[in-house]
Amino acid sequence: MSAAAAAAAVGASSKRRARSSSHSSSSSSSSSDIDFINVSFDFTSPTDIDFHSIKRQLQQLFYTYSTRDEQLDLGKVADHVIGLAASSGVGTVVKVDQEDDSDPYAFVSLVDLKDTSSAASQTLHNFFSARLASKSVGSSSSASQAISDVLSSSNTAHRPYLVLHERMVNLPAQIATPLYRILAQEIESQLAQKPTHLIFFARIFSAAAFSSDEESASENGASSTKQQQQKKKRRRGTKTKTSSSSSAADALRRLQSGAAPIGGGANGKDQTSMGAAGSDHHAFHPEDEFILKHATAAHIFRFPPPKDAADTYEAPMYGRMLLVEYAKLPVLLQDLEQAFGQPAAAA
């Protein structure tokens, strides 16, 4: 049994229910009781009824490219998520227990980026190849090239799979742990051709970019004096936080320092100051910082501003690709479980 199979065996061998607790409390700080609400979730296979919900979560994941890139057909990707579950038993959605017709709260799936017979694979392969051809924000050109080499159709030694995961904004990181664990088990038990690499894609944001007057003026239109003053205040207010950013910044610095090879030679040539940029980049999903620690290469690109960005202030958003060797998945899953645990299994 491979290391990945051994790690996956710890997880559920089939879709299962999990129970987590959320709580709310009164605004009174004197003597208010905390009310706990138990919620049972179903971890189940996606079906046709989930198409529109999965597509909406994909639109959230791909942000402005979901409407600006005519070649990025997320309907094909949502069809792939459902079809892969039906044909191969790979992929999971999270729903409220006993509400099969409800919208999924989260999903996880895979896309073989070298499957030439899959419309979703071709769509996403072209999309990410185009992003990799552009200059990376805060990472080295050799890191981007490392991912491009893995994606290259002529490179038959590597089989990269894209991990697709998104969830509703308020769902905690604890929901991701069993999703990734189930996915690992399904890869081992259901896929005849195992991946050599996994590519994790997520949205991130930059606190420093909230106040980048020059960047906002050039890309989003000229700002008024009052707006620029407000942005400067935001920058002053975020300096303390960004300077103390821990996991993501440390991982980015480590990647660039050569502790984990992200590209370039052993002497660190052809590398930009990813550490400086990394201290300003923050993940929307906390578990992405742990995935970053196990990445061997990263590529960050900026999303186009929304069409109304010239009229309403919109903080710049970024997409981040992380290349992780498949052999590292067991250790990654252990880190996630130690950091976040997982919802308790329902009796």
C-alpha positions in Angstrom: 0.0 0.0 0.0 1.4 3.4 -1.0 1.8 6.2 1.5 -1.1 8.1 0.0 -3.3 5.0 0.3 -2.4 4.4 3.9 -3.2 8.0 4.7 -6.5 7.8 2.9 -7.5 4.6 4.7 -7.7 6.6 7.9 -10.5 8.6 6.4 -14.0 7.4 5.5 -14.2 4.6 3.0 -17.4 6.1 1.7 -19.4 9.3 1.9 -20.5 9.9 5.5 -22.2 12.3 7.7 -20.4 14.6 10.0 -21.7 16.9 12.8 -20.2 20.2 13.7 -21.4 22.9 16.1 -21.7 26.6 15.5 -22.8 29.1 18.1 -24.1 32.6 18.5 -24.2 34.8 21.6 -26.1 37.9 22.6 -24.4 41.3 22.1 -24.6 41.8 25.8 -21.2 41.2 27.4 -22.6 41.0 31.0 -24.6 37.7 31.4 -25.7 36.2 28.2 -25.9 32.5 27.5 -24.2 31.0 24.5 -26.6 29.0 22.3 -25.1 26.0 20.4 -26.8 24.7 17.3 -25.9 21.2 16.2 -25.8 20.8 12.4 -25.5 17.5 10.7 -23.9 17.5 7.2 -24.1 14.9 4.5 -20.9 14.3 2.6 -22.4 12.8 -0.6 -21.7 12.5 -4.3 -22.8 15.5 -6.5 -25.7 14.9 -8.9 -27.5 16.8 -11.6 -29.6 18.8 -9.1 -26.4 20.3 -7.8 -25.3 21.8 -11.2 -26.2 25.4 -10.6 -24.9 25.5 -7.0 -21.6 24.1 -8.1 -21.4 26.5 -11.0 -22.0 29.5 -8.6 -19.2 28.3 -6.3 -16.9 28.0 -9.3 -17.8 31.6 -10.2 -16.9 32.6 -6.7 -13.6 30.8 -7.1 -12.7 32.2 -10.5 -14.0 35.7 -9.5 -13.9 38.2 -12.4 -12.5 35.7 -14.9 -15.8 33.9 -14.7 -17.5 36.7 -16.6 -14.5 38.3 -18.5 -12.9 35.2 -20.0 -15.2 33.9 -22.8 -13.1 30.8 -23.1 -13.6 29.8 -19.4 -16.8 27.8 -19.6 -17.6 27.0 -16.0 -20.7 25.2 -17.0 -18.5 22.5 -18.6 -16.5 22.4 -15.4 -19.6 21.9 -13.3 -20.7 19.2 -15.7 -17.3 17.5 -15.2 -17.7 17.6 -11.4 -21.0 15.8 -11.6 -19.9 13.4 -14.4 -16.7 12.4 -12.6 -18.7 11.4 -9.5 -21.2 9.4 -11.6 -18.5 7.6 -13.7 -15.6 7.2 -11.3 -17.0 7.9 -7.8 -14.7 10.8 -7.3 -15.9 14.1 -5.8 -18.0 15.2 -2.9 -20.6 17.8 -2.0 -21.6 18.9 1.5 -25.3 19.3 2.3 -27.5 19.6 5.3 -28.5 16.1 6.5 -31.7 14.7 5.2 -32.1 17.6 2.7 -31.1 16.0 -0.6 -32.6 18.7 -2.7 -30.8 21.5 -0.8 -27.9 23.4 -2.3 -24.4 22.2 -1.5 -22.5 24.2 1.1 -19.2 23.0 -0.3 -17.7 20.7 -2.9 -14.4 19.1 -3.9 -13.4 17.4 -7.1 -10.5 16.7 -9.5 -9.6 17.6 -13.1 -7.0 15.7 -15.0 -5.4 18.6 -16.8 -3.9 16.3 -19.4 -7.1 14.5 -20.4 -7.5 15.6 -24.0 -11.0 14.0 -24.2 -12.4 16.2 -21.5 -13.9 19.7 -22.4 -13.4 20.8 -18.8 -9.8 19.7 -18.8 -9.0 21.6 -22.0 -10.8 24.7 -20.7 -8.9 24.8 -17.5 -5.6 23.7 -19.0 -5.8 26.7 -21.4 -6.9 29.1 -18.7 -4.0 28.3 -16.4 -1.5 28.1 -19.2 -2.5 31.6 -20.1 -2.1 32.8 -16.5 1.3 31.2 -16.3 2.4 33.0 -19.4 1.9 36.3 -17.6 4.3 37.7 -15.0 3.7 36.3 -11.5 3.0 38.6 -8.6 5.7 38.2 -6.0 7.1 34.9 -7.1 10.0 33.9 -9.4 9.8 33.3 -13.1 11.4 29.9 -12.5 8.6 28.9 -10.2 6.0 29.7 -12.8 8.1 27.8 -15.3 8.2 24.8 -13.0 4.4 24.6 -13.1 4.3 25.2 -16.8 6.7 22.3 -17.3 4.5 20.0 -15.4 1.5 21.1 -17.4 3.2 20.8 -20.7 1.6 18.3 -23.0 5.0 17.1 -24.2 5.9 16.2 -20.6 4.6 12.6 -20.4 6.4 11.9 -17.1 4.0 14.1 -15.1 0.3 13.8 -14.6 -1.1 16.9 -12.9 -4.5 17.0 -11.4 -6.3 20.2 -10.5 -8.0 20.1 -7.1 -11.2 22.1 -7.2 -12.6 23.1 -3.8 -14.9 26.0 -2.8 -17.4 26.5 -0.1 -19.8 29.1 1.3 -18.0 32.0 2.9 -19.0 31.3 6.5 -18.1 27.6 6.5 -15.0 27.0 8.7 -11.8 25.2 7.7 -12.9 22.1 9.6 -15.2 21.2 6.7 -12.2 21.0 4.3 -10.3 18.4 6.3 -12.8 15.5 5.7 -13.3 16.7 2.1 -9.6 16.4 1.3 -9.4 13.1 3.2 -12.2 11.6 1.2 -10.7 12.8 -2.0 -7.4 11.2 -1.2 -9.2 7.9 -0.5 -11.1 8.1 -3.8 -7.9 8.9 -5.8 -6.3 5.7 -4.4 -9.4 3.4 -4.8 -11.1 4.8 -7.9 -8.4 6.2 -10.3 -6.4 3.8 -12.4 -3.9 6.5 -13.3 -2.6 8.3 -10.2 -1.4 11.9 -10.3 2.2 12.8 -9.9 1.3 16.3 -8.9 -1.7 18.2 -7.5 -2.4 21.8 -8.3 -4.4 23.7 -5.7 -6.0 26.9 -6.8 -7.5 29.5 -4.5 -8.3 33.2 -4.3 -6.1 35.4 -2.1 -5.9 39.1 -1.3 -3.3 41.6 -0.5 -3.7 43.9 2.5 -1.1 46.3 1.1 -2.9 46.5 -2.2 -5.9 48.0 -0.4 -4.0 51.3 -0.3 -1.9 51.2 -3.5 -2.8 54.6 -4.8 -0.8 54.3 -8.0 -2.0 50.8 -8.9 -5.6 51.7 -8.2 -5.4 54.9 -10.2 -3.9 53.2 -13.3 -6.1 50.1 -13.3 -9.4 51.2 -11.8 -9.5 54.9 -12.9 -8.4 58.1 -11.3 -9.5 58.3 -7.6 -10.6 61.4 -5.9 -8.5 63.1 -3.2 -10.8 61.9 -0.6 -10.6 58.3 -1.8 -6.8 58.4 -1.9 -6.8 59.7 1.7 -9.0 56.9 2.8 -6.7 54.3 1.1 -3.7 55.8 2.9 -5.5 55.4 6.2 -6.2 51.8 5.3 -2.6 51.2 4.6 -1.5 52.7 7.9 -4.1 50.6 9.7 -2.9 47.3 8.1 0.9 47.7 8.4 1.0 46.1 11.9 -1.0 43.1 10.8 0.8 42.4 7.6 4.2 42.7 9.2 3.2 39.9 11.6 1.7 37.5 9.1 3.0 34.1 10.0 2.3 30.9 8.1 1.8 32.1 4.6 4.7 34.6 4.7 7.0 32.1 6.3 6.2 29.5 3.8 6.7 31.9 0.9 10.1 33.0 2.3 11.1 29.4 2.8 10.2 28.6 -0.8 12.3 31.5 -2.0 15.2 30.8 0.3 15.7 27.3 -1.1 14.5 25.3 1.9 11.7 24.0 -0.4 12.7 24.3 -4.1 10.4 26.7 -5.9 12.6 27.2 -8.9 16.0 28.5 -9.8 19.3 27.1 -8.8 20.6 26.2 -5.4 22.2 29.6 -5.1 18.8 31.2 -5.3 19.4 33.0 -8.6 16.5 34.0 -10.8 14.2 34.5 -7.8 12.3 37.6 -6.8 11.5 38.7 -3.3 8.6 36.5 -2.7 8.9 36.9 1.0 8.1 40.6 0.8 5.1 40.0 -1.3 4.1 37.0 0.7 3.8 39.0 3.9 1.0 41.0 2.3 -0.9 38.0 0.8 -3.6 36.3 2.8 -5.8 33.3 2.0 -9.6 33.4 2.3 -9.4 29.8 3.5 -7.1 29.2 6.4 -6.1 25.7 5.3 -4.5 27.2 2.1 -1.6 28.4 4.3 -0.9 24.8 5.2 -1.1 23.7 1.6 1.4 26.5 0.8 3.9 25.0 3.2 4.0 21.8 1.1 4.1 23.5 -2.3 7.2 23.1 -4.5 6.2 26.0 -6.7 3.7 28.9 -6.7 2.3 31.3 -9.2 0.2 34.3 -8.3 -1.8 36.4 -10.8 -4.1 39.3 -10.4 -7.8 39.1 -11.3 -9.1 41.8 -13.6 -11.0 44.5 -11.6 -14.8 44.4 -11.8 -16.4 46.4 -14.5 -17.6 49.0 -12.0 -14.3 49.3 -10.2 -13.8 52.8 -11.5 -16.9 53.9 -9.7 -16.7 51.9 -6.5 -13.6 51.0 -4.6 -12.7 47.4 -5.1 -9.8 45.8 -3.4 -7.5 43.9 -5.8 -7.9 40.2 -5.8 -5.4 37.5 -6.8 -5.4 33.9 -7.8 -2.7 31.5 -6.5 -1.6 28.2 -8.0 0.2 25.8 -5.7 2.1 22.8 -7.1 2.2 20.0 -4.6 3.8 16.6 -5.2 1.2 13.9 -4.8 3.6 11.9 -2.6 3.3 14.8 0.0 -0.5 14.5 0.3 -0.4 12.2 3.4 1.7 14.7 5.4 -0.4 17.6 4.2 -3.6 15.8 5.4 -2.0 15.2 8.8 -1.1 18.8 9.1 -4.7 19.9 8.3 -6.2 17.5 10.8 -3.8 18.6 13.6 -4.5 22.2 12.8 -8.3 22.1 12.3 -9.5 18.7 13.3 -12.7 17.7 11.6 -16.5 17.5 12.3 -17.4 14.6 14.6 -19.0 11.7 12.9 -22.7 11.5 13.6 -23.9 8.4 15.5 
